[in-house]
Every structure is written in C-alpha cells, then in structure tokens.
C-alpha cells in the first residue's frame, strides 16, 4: 500500500481541523458532524493559509499563533486522514456518533477570553502558559 503525506491543521483547544461545511469549521474536540476523516492539505503552505483564515474567525482567534500547528500525517489518500492514521501520528482520535464538545470557548480579545470545559475554566493568561509549554 502506497502512503503519502497529508498536512493537518491542529489547534490546542479545538483539536484536529476536520473540514468546513457551508463556511463553518468543524473540529475533533467540538462538533464533528460524525466525520470519519479529517480534511488535510497537500502542502504545509496550503495548511498555513487556512490557519491565517481560521484565525480571523471568532471561535478560533489566536492573536499569538501559538495554539495552531501544522502536522504531517502519513495517509493512504492524499488530503484525507482517517482517525486511525491520526492516532498513529500521535494525535488524539475523535468520537463519531456522539457529540464530545469537550471544549467551548471564545477568545476574541483580552476583554472576552474564557475557555469553558466540563470541569476546568481557563482565562487568557492560563491559556498562554499552556501554549508556552508546547
């Protein structure tokens, strides 16, 4: 079986970028739309261009750029990564058929900056400490 490299967009809070539908981004830690595969990119440059666009959206705003990364994943299909391929690359897998929604947050600016999880609440400064450890 021939493999290729697909570049995935990863966000520290939202998880793996799974794709877009009607202009809405879907992430492995938020709403997955029961997607079995993550939409990737054929080059790191293309993935970085998507990060620039995603940073402009309120749900993914990251003024420092430290929450986003581009990760190469060995895949069977160019531009698509299965949950198994993501897991083999060291990325967390996501649930299908359930709605994990482990994280909800808004990071518009320092005035509106709370991250909510089921049992933890992080403010902007705490988030930056986590990002600095990466």
Secondary structure, 3 states (H helix, E strand, C coil): CCCEEEEEEEECCCEEEEEEECCEEEECCCCCCCCCEEECECCHHHHHHHHHHHHCCHHHCCCCCCCEEEEEEEECECCEEEHHHHHHCCCCCCCCCCCCCCEEEEEEECCEEEEEECCCEEEHHHHHHHHHCC
